């Protein structure tokens, strides 16, 4: 998880993915939606034509759980991004 940044106040993980084009971004988003549904977790996402910013934060409390970290690892495993 080297590309993920862990922030405090509020506690969260953040990452920016960059893609070659909108098609690659869209493919990634479709795969990410399946991970979200499987884990029943829906992070904050903001995207443009060739990038995606994701914020993973606990819904309640002050702890990033193993599920949050697994979500981040699973997203990275999707590939298809440049950074």
N, C-alpha and C positions, 0 to 999 in steps of 0.2 A: 504494500500500500504506500509506496514511496511518493506517488503523485498526490495523494490525499493529504490535506492539511487539517490537523485537529485544532480547533479553536475553542476558547473558553468565552464565557459571557456573551451570549449563551453558548453552552456546550454544543458542538456540532463538528461534523466532518464536511469538508468542502473540496470540490474538484471541478476543473474545467477540462472538457474534452474538446479537441479540435478535429474536424473531419475534412476530407478532400472536397466534398460537395454535399448538397442537400440530400441526395439519394442515400449516401452513406450514413448521414445523421438519422434519416428516417428509418433505415434498417436497424440501427442501434436502438432507437426509441421503441420500435416494435418488440425487439428482444428484451429490452429493459422492462417493458410492461408485463411480460410473462414472469419475470423475476419478482416484480412487485406483487402480482397476483398470487404467486406461490408462497411468498412470505407474508402476505397481507400487510404490506408496508408500502407507503406511497410518499417518497421524499419530495421536497420542493425542487422543481426543475424549471429552468428558464433557458430558452434556446433561440438562436438566430439561424441564418442560412447555413453556416458551417461550424457552429459551436454549440455546446451544451454545458450549462453550469448546474451542478447538483449540490444540494445541501441535505445532509442526513443528520437529523436531530431527534433526540428522544421526545416522544409525545408527552410523557409525564416524567417528572423527576429529573435528576441530574446525572444520569448514567447512560453512556453509550454501551449498549448490550452487545453480546456476541452476534445477535441477529443483525444489528446495524453494521458491524464490521464484516459479517458474511455478505451482506448486501453489497458493500463496497467492493469486496474481492470478486464477487460474482459479476458485477458490472465490468470490472477490469478484464475479466476473462472473456468477455464478449468479443473484444478486438474490434477491428474496423475503424479505429480512430488513429490519428497521427500523434497526438500527445494528450 
